[in-house]
Structure formats: C-alpha cells, structure tokens
C-alpha cells in the first residue's frame, strides 16, 4: 500500500472478496527524503489511514538498500553510458516483485497484490500477462520482465476496471485518498528537477551541440541530461522548425540535433535489443508478426522479431518508428497478451 488510491482500493476489494489482507508500505529512498520531493511521510500516513478504514493491519518495510543496489546504481550507470533507462521497469522486477514478494512469502502470504493496471490469465498451466481493460492506464509495459513464478503468485484486481471506477469505489467507502493526485517522477524518488538531481551523483561534462553535418549550434550541459527526441530544454533558438535531439557521440561529447519532428535522422525501421525477458520463458517464433511498443505512451506497432538468442534479438517494424532510444524497453504483444521484451541497445 503506497498511500495512493489504487493500492488502497486493491486492499478494499480483496478484503470484500474474503481474503485475509495485510497492507505493506515500502520505503525505498532515504538520501534526501524531504516533503518537497519525496512524500513518503505523508504517503505512510495516507496508507495507515486507508488501512484503518478498510479494517486491516499494515506494516512498513524498508527496502532502501535493495533499491540503491539493484535499481538506482543501474539507473546511474545507464545515464553515464549515454543511455536513457526506465527505472520503473527495473523497480518492478527487482523491488515490487522480488524483494517485496520474498518478504510477503516470509510473512506466510500466498499472494501479493498491487495497484497496477494489468491482468493475469492462466492457460494450460502457463500464466499470461494481459493488458488492462482500461487501456489508457494499462501498465503491462512496465511489467514485461515478470516471470511465471511471480505471475502465479500475483493478483491485479484493478485490471478489469477503469481509473474512474477506482476513484468512485474509494469515495463510496470513505477513503480519504479517493481524489489524491497520482504519483509521478522517478520510481520511489519522486518528481524533482532532474538535472540538479542527477548532477549530485554524476559529474557534469559540457560540450558542443552540432548538426549531423558538423555545424556548431550551441553548447550542452552534459550528454546524460538529454534523450533522443527531446525538444525542450536545448537552449537553441533561431528561425525555422523546432530542434530535436537525434544522437549522442559519447567519445567526442557531442550532442547531435536536427530540425523538424519528422527529420529522417529521427526515424528508423529496426532496432537491436539486449537483456531479453520473456513472460512464458520462451520468445516468439522468429518472423511471426507481433506488435511492439518502444515507449510507454505509444500505440502497438506491427513488427517481426528475428535473430533471437538468449541475450539479443532484432526487431523490424513495418513502418518507421520515431526516436528509438537506447536504454528504453521494447515490449512485444500478441493482441492483448504481453510476450516480454528487452532493452533497446
């Protein structure tokens, strides 16, 4: 229970279904836990308040060391290498569905339940990860690294209902957080000035901003602060179409930019992916038509996955894709079924 409306309603629904429910509040960040950015103190108060209304016990656990070792260090390593990681994906795999899962089992629990918008379906002994009914809130993209053992012991009660229904259920049952704003920002760290935060851990390395032809356009503050497709915060003015980040040269410390959202340098039909993870334990048959997302807020793009090995694969799209970003995840789907995916390399 995070203190938010989603996990509170999960606890409420399961209690009403007859489960013996115990709430667990996870604290995963301590470096600068202030009310300005990290709201864990208020979140704990909200979680305890919801538990009291629902009529269940709640305990607080501290996974800060696990988070720092398993998630945050990878986050820093990826940015330092010039990639743009997705900490929510790793946080789910390493904290919510590993550290928390192990803690729950040690307590004697049979299942864990979370406020994610996704579904699990068992077919012939295999557990499938499905998109949520409310596609506008579907979070299967962030859960693609879950394995069979995790899915077999996880409940997603919100997968069948909409966010609007969740808030209404919370309101009807007197949960004070029924209209609480959804959390945003870095997983468990909060929403904060990103460059200022990252500069505490990684040294700034300013350099040139250039066009693909080598024309000097301006200066950047450090390649780690920029991602492919980025338009805002470049500090580039002038006439013509907007400027977009199209590449990073780590060796020469150069940020490459182009003008126009649909510049050819921003469009690619294929990608290579590494660190693969398949929900069923097996990847799709090579060349079989599937669809994939290369970022969360994106429609499914038809593609074929080839050259699949235990570590790597190639993904070839029917139509050019915009700003394929190393470090982000590609996630493959067969209709509503999430097959798994990997990290864009």
Backbone torsions as a table, in degrees:
resi	resn	phi	psi	omega
1	UNK	NA	117.3	-173.9
2	UNK	-89.5	-11.4	-171.1
3	UNK	99.3	-10.2	178.8
4	UNK	-86.9	171.8	-175.7
5	UNK	-70.6	-35.2	-175.1
6	UNK	-62.6	-54.3	-177.5
7	UNK	-69.2	-28.2	177.0
8	UNK	-66.4	-42.9	178.9
9	UNK	-68.0	-34.5	174.4
10	UNK	-56.8	-49.0	-179.9
11	UNK	-61.2	-41.6	179.7
12	UNK	-62.5	-48.5	-178.3
13	UNK	-62.1	-43.5	-178.9
14	UNK	-66.7	-39.0	177.1
15	UNK	-61.2	-42.6	180.0
16	UNK	-67.6	-25.9	178.5
17	UNK	-82.4	-3.9	175.8
18	UNK	101.6	3.6	176.6
19	UNK	-73.8	150.2	166.3
20	UNK	-84.5	113.5	-170.7
21	UNK	-110.6	133.6	171.9
22	UNK	-123.7	127.2	177.9
23	UNK	-83.1	142.2	175.1
24	UNK	-128.1	122.1	176.4
25	UNK	-101.2	123.8	-177.6
26	UNK	-99.9	128.2	170.8
27	UNK	-106.4	120.8	-172.2
28	UNK	-126.1	6.5	-178.1
29	UNK	-145.9	131.0	-176.8
30	UNK	-132.8	-9.8	-171.8
31	UNK	-55.9	-44.7	-179.7
32	UNK	-146.2	58.4	-175.0
33	UNK	-74.7	84.0	178.9
34	UNK	-115.8	160.9	-178.8
35	UNK	-68.5	-15.0	-177.6
36	UNK	-67.3	-43.1	-176.2
37	UNK	-120.4	-44.4	179.5
38	UNK	-98.2	117.9	-173.8
39	UNK	-102.4	31.1	-171.7
40	UNK	-63.1	-32.4	178.8
41	UNK	-63.8	-50.5	178.8
42	UNK	-66.3	-36.9	178.9
43	UNK	-61.6	-40.1	178.0
44	UNK	-64.4	-42.4	177.0
45	UNK	-58.7	-44.2	-179.8
46	UNK	-65.5	-38.6	179.9
47	UNK	-66.7	-43.4	178.9
48	UNK	-63.9	-41.3	178.7
49	UNK	-60.6	-44.9	179.3
50	UNK	-64.0	-41.1	179.9
51	UNK	-62.0	-38.5	178.7
52	UNK	-64.3	-42.7	179.3
53	UNK	-65.1	-42.0	-178.1
54	UNK	-71.4	-31.9	-179.3
55	UNK	90.4	42.9	179.0
56	UNK	-130.6	160.5	173.8
57	UNK	-79.4	154.5	176.6
58	UNK	-142.6	143.6	176.4
59	UNK	-131.2	154.4	177.2
60	UNK	-106.2	134.9	177.4
61	UNK	-125.6	151.1	-177.0
62	UNK	-114.7	111.6	177.6
63	UNK	-109.6	24.3	-174.9
64	UNK	-58.7	-41.9	-179.7
65	UNK	-65.2	-42.6	178.1
66	UNK	-62.4	-43.2	-178.6
67	UNK	-62.8	-42.5	-178.2
68	UNK	-66.0	-41.2	-177.9
69	UNK	-75.4	-42.8	-170.2
70	UNK	-92.0	-27.5	-174.0
71	UNK	-117.1	-54.9	-170.8
72	UNK	-69.1	-36.5	178.9
73	UNK	-64.8	-39.9	175.4
74	UNK	-62.8	-40.6	177.2
75	UNK	-55.1	-48.4	179.9
76	UNK	-67.3	-43.6	-179.3
77	UNK	-59.4	-41.4	-179.0
78	UNK	-66.0	-45.1	178.8
79	UNK	-64.0	-38.8	-179.8
80	UNK	-65.8	-28.4	178.8
81	UNK	-85.1	0.7	177.1
82	UNK	91.5	5.6	179.1
83	UNK	-97.5	170.8	-179.5
84	UNK	-119.8	96.3	-175.4
85	UNK	-77.0	164.3	174.1
86	UNK	-116.0	94.6	-174.9
87	UNK	-63.6	-24.8	179.8
88	UNK	-62.9	-37.8	-180.0
89	UNK	-63.5	-48.8	-178.9
90	UNK	-70.2	-35.5	179.1
91	UNK	-61.8	-41.9	177.0
92	UNK	-63.1	-46.9	-175.9
93	UNK	-67.8	-38.2	-171.7
94	UNK	-98.8	-28.7	-175.9
95	UNK	-108.0	-64.8	-173.4
96	UNK	-65.6	-35.0	-176.5
97	UNK	-114.6	19.2	173.7
98	UNK	-134.8	-72.5	-179.6
99	UNK	-59.6	-47.2	179.8
100	UNK	-66.8	-41.3	179.2
101	UNK	-60.6	-46.0	179.4
102	UNK	-63.4	-39.7	178.2
103	UNK	-63.5	-43.1	-179.6
104	UNK	-63.4	-41.9	179.4
105	UNK	-65.5	-36.8	178.0
106	UNK	-64.7	-27.7	176.5
107	UNK	-76.4	-13.2	-177.9
108	UNK	99.6	11.0	-179.4
109	UNK	-71.8	150.4	174.7
110	UNK	-93.7	-29.7	-179.9
111	UNK	-139.9	158.5	163.0
112	UNK	-111.0	156.4	176.1
113	UNK	-137.3	141.7	179.5
114	UNK	-132.2	169.3	-179.7
115	UNK	-88.9	19.9	177.5
116	UNK	-69.1	146.5	173.9
117	UNK	-92.6	94.5	-179.9
118	UNK	-165.2	173.1	179.2
119	UNK	-136.5	156.5	174.6
120	UNK	-123.5	135.6	178.2
121	UNK	-133.5	133.5	177.0
122	UNK	-95.5	125.7	178.9
123	UNK	-130.5	112.3	177.7
124	UNK	52.5	43.6	176.4
125	UNK	82.6	-1.5	177.9
126	UNK	-108.7	135.2	-178.8
127	UNK	-95.9	122.5	179.6
128	UNK	-100.7	144.9	172.9
129	UNK	-98.3	122.2	-176.8
130	UNK	-114.5	155.2	171.9
131	UNK	-63.8	155.4	175.3
132	UNK	-72.7	156.5	174.7
133	UNK	-62.1	-40.8	176.1
134	UNK	-82.8	91.6	-174.6
135	UNK	-64.0	-24.6	178.8
136	UNK	-69.0	-18.8	179.1
137	UNK	-114.0	-0.4	-175.8
138	UNK	-51.5	130.5	-178.3
139	UNK	-119.4	17.7	179.4
140	UNK	-60.4	-28.8	177.9
141	UNK	-54.6	-38.6	-177.2
142	UNK	-83.3	-6.4	-174.5
143	UNK	-111.2	7.2	-170.3
144	UNK	-64.5	-15.2	-178.7
145	UNK	-89.1	3.0	179.6
146	UNK	-71.1	143.0	-178.3
147	UNK	-101.0	174.8	-178.7
148	UNK	-59.3	-43.8	-177.5
149	UNK	-63.8	-36.2	179.1
150	UNK	-70.4	-45.5	-179.1
151	UNK	-66.1	-31.8	-178.7
152	UNK	-69.4	-16.8	-177.5
153	UNK	-118.0	17.8	-175.9
154	UNK	-121.1	139.0	175.0
155	UNK	-114.4	135.6	176.7
156	UNK	-121.6	77.1	-175.4
157	UNK	-62.3	-20.5	-177.1
158	UNK	-87.1	-3.1	-176.5
159	UNK	-64.2	-21.8	-175.7
160	UNK	-100.8	-3.2	-176.1
161	UNK	-127.7	167.6	-177.4
162	UNK	-93.3	163.3	177.4
163	UNK	-61.2	-39.5	179.1
164	UNK	-60.4	-41.8	178.5
165	UNK	-64.9	-38.0	179.3
166	UNK	-60.0	-48.2	-179.6
167	UNK	-64.4	-36.9	-180.0
168	UNK	-68.3	-40.4	176.3
169	UNK	-60.0	-44.1	-180.0
170	UNK	-62.8	-42.0	-179.7
171	UNK	-64.6	-44.9	-177.6
172	UNK	-63.1	-29.3	-176.7
173	UNK	-101.1	14.7	171.8
174	UNK	73.9	25.5	176.7
175	UNK	-82.2	121.7	-174.8
176	UNK	-64.6	-22.0	-177.6
177	UNK	-90.8	17.7	-176.1
178	UNK	-61.0	-27.1	179.3
179	UNK	-115.7	19.9	179.2
180	UNK	-68.0	137.2	-179.4
181	UNK	-62.9	141.0	177.4
182	UNK	-66.1	144.7	178.8
183	UNK	-73.1	147.1	177.9
184	UNK	-137.1	-179.7	177.2
185	UNK	91.3	-168.0	-177.8
186	UNK	-67.9	136.1	-177.2
187	UNK	-50.3	116.9	177.8
188	UNK	70.9	-4.8	180.0
189	UNK	-103.8	-30.3	175.0
190	UNK	102.1	179.3	-178.8
191	UNK	-94.7	119.5	-173.7
192	UNK	-151.4	166.2	176.0
193	UNK	-59.8	110.9	-167.8
194	UNK	-64.7	-46.5	-176.6
195	UNK	-64.1	-42.6	179.1
196	UNK	-61.2	-42.3	-179.7
197	UNK	-65.0	-48.5	-176.3
198	UNK	-65.6	-33.4	-177.8
199	UNK	-68.2	-15.8	175.2
200	UNK	-68.9	-26.1	-172.2
201	UNK	-111.4	-25.8	-178.2
202	UNK	-126.3	138.6	-178.4
203	UNK	-70.2	140.4	175.2
204	UNK	-67.9	145.2	178.7
205	UNK	-143.1	79.7	-179.1
206	UNK	-61.4	153.9	179.0
207	UNK	-163.3	-169.9	-175.4
208	UNK	-85.7	148.4	167.4
209	UNK	-105.9	125.1	-175.5
210	UNK	-134.0	160.7	170.6
211	UNK	-81.6	167.9	176.3
212	UNK	-58.4	-24.3	179.6
213	UNK	-83.7	-5.1	178.0
214	UNK	96.5	8.5	179.8
215	UNK	-77.5	129.5	-179.0
216	UNK	-73.3	126.8	-177.4
217	UNK	-110.5	-33.5	-176.8
218	UNK	177.3	-160.1	-179.5
219	UNK	-124.9	142.6	175.2
220	UNK	-106.3	163.8	-176.4
221	UNK	-92.3	-8.8	-177.0
222	UNK	148.8	130.3	-173.5
223	UNK	-59.8	-26.0	-177.5
224	UNK	-65.1	-20.2	-176.4
225	UNK	-84.9	-2.3	-172.6
226	UNK	-124.0	151.6	177.8
227	UNK	-132.3	154.5	-179.6
228	UNK	-59.2	135.7	-178.6
229	UNK	89.1	-6.0	-178.1
230	UNK	-66.8	136.7	179.1
231	UNK	-115.1	-42.1	-176.3
232	UNK	-83.1	153.2	174.5
233	UNK	80.1	14.9	-179.4
234	UNK	-87.7	-20.5	-180.0
235	UNK	69.7	28.2	-179.5
236	UNK	-113.4	123.2	177.8
237	UNK	-105.7	-151.9	176.5
238	UNK	101.2	174.2	-177.7
239	UNK	-81.6	168.3	176.2
240	UNK	92.0	-170.3	-177.6
241	UNK	-69.2	163.8	-179.2
242	UNK	-65.5	153.3	177.8
243	UNK	-91.7	143.5	178.2
244	UNK	-131.2	146.5	174.8
245	UNK	-72.2	126.8	-178.7
246	UNK	-117.1	-11.5	-179.1
247	UNK	-177.0	162.4	176.7
248	UNK	-131.3	128.7	173.7
249	UNK	-104.6	97.5	-175.1
250	UNK	-66.7	-36.2	-177.8
251	UNK	-65.6	-43.2	-178.2
252	UNK	-97.1	-3.0	179.2
253	UNK	58.6	47.4	-179.2
254	UNK	-116.9	133.8	174.0
255	UNK	-98.9	122.7	-179.1
256	UNK	-97.3	130.7	-179.7
257	UNK	-127.1	154.7	177.5
258	UNK	-136.1	161.7	179.2
259	UNK	-100.7	132.5	176.9
260	UNK	101.9	132.0	-178.2
261	UNK	-59.6	-34.7	-174.9
262	UNK	-105.4	28.4	175.8
263	UNK	-60.0	138.9	-178.8
264	UNK	-53.9	-29.6	-179.1
265	UNK	-67.3	-16.8	-179.8
266	UNK	-95.9	-4.2	-175.1
267	UNK	-114.0	130.1	178.5
268	UNK	-141.9	147.4	-179.4
269	UNK	-95.4	-10.2	-175.2
270	UNK	-144.8	161.4	175.4
271	UNK	-148.4	161.3	169.8
272	UNK	-109.1	141.3	179.7
273	UNK	-128.3	146.8	179.2
274	UNK	-127.6	178.4	177.8
275	UNK	52.6	53.5	-173.7
276	UNK	-72.8	150.4	176.4
277	UNK	-146.7	120.7	-178.4
278	UNK	-113.4	132.5	-174.6
279	UNK	-58.9	-42.4	-177.6
280	UNK	-81.5	-10.8	-173.7
281	UNK	96.8	-12.4	-179.9
282	UNK	-129.3	140.3	176.4
283	UNK	-76.6	166.1	177.9
284	UNK	-66.7	158.9	176.4
285	UNK	-60.6	131.7	-178.2
286	UNK	-55.4	135.2	176.3
287	UNK	85.0	-10.3	178.2
288	UNK	-69.1	135.6	-178.9
289	UNK	-69.2	122.7	175.1
290	UNK	-132.1	-170.2	174.8
291	UNK	-132.2	156.8	-177.0
292	UNK	-146.0	150.9	169.9
293	UNK	-107.3	140.9	174.1
294	UNK	-112.6	3.1	170.9
295	UNK	-159.1	159.5	-171.0
296	UNK	-61.8	-55.1	-176.5
297	UNK	-84.8	72.0	-176.1
298	UNK	-151.6	146.2	174.5
299	UNK	-73.8	162.0	177.4
300	UNK	-70.2	128.9	-178.4
301	UNK	-107.9	121.4	179.4
302	UNK	-57.0	139.7	-177.0
303	UNK	-161.5	171.8	172.0
304	UNK	-124.5	138.6	178.9
305	UNK	-106.1	125.0	-176.1
306	UNK	-131.9	174.8	177.5
307	UNK	51.9	42.4	-176.4
308	UNK	-78.1	125.0	173.4
309	UNK	-126.2	175.8	177.0
310	UNK	-58.3	-24.9	-175.4
311	UNK	-108.0	-31.8	-168.7
312	UNK	-137.9	163.0	171.0
313	UNK	-156.8	165.4	172.9
314	UNK	-111.3	144.0	178.6
315	UNK	-124.8	123.5	-179.0
316	UNK	-116.4	120.1	-175.4
317	UNK	-93.0	148.7	176.8
318	UNK	-67.4	-34.5	-179.7
319	UNK	-125.3	150.2	179.4
320	UNK	-57.5	141.7	179.7
321	UNK	-108.4	147.6	-173.1
322	UNK	-93.1	129.7	171.3
323	UNK	51.7	56.8	172.9
324	UNK	-64.0	123.6	-165.9
325	UNK	-116.1	114.9	175.6
326	UNK	-55.7	134.9	-178.2
327	UNK	101.6	-26.7	175.5
328	UNK	-79.1	168.0	-178.0
329	UNK	-99.6	139.9	163.4
330	UNK	-100.4	134.1	-177.4
331	UNK	-127.4	126.3	-174.5
332	UNK	-97.8	145.1	-179.5
333	UNK	-133.7	147.0	166.5
334	UNK	-117.4	92.7	-172.9
335	UNK	67.2	-123.2	-179.3
336	UNK	-88.8	-2.6	-176.5
337	UNK	-92.6	124.2	175.6
338	UNK	-83.0	120.1	-176.6
339	UNK	-86.3	-29.0	-174.3
340	UNK	130.3	-160.1	-179.4
341	UNK	171.7	-150.6	-177.7
342	UNK	-168.4	-175.9	-178.5
343	UNK	-96.2	127.6	179.2
344	UNK	-63.5	123.6	-177.9
345	UNK	-110.6	NA	NA
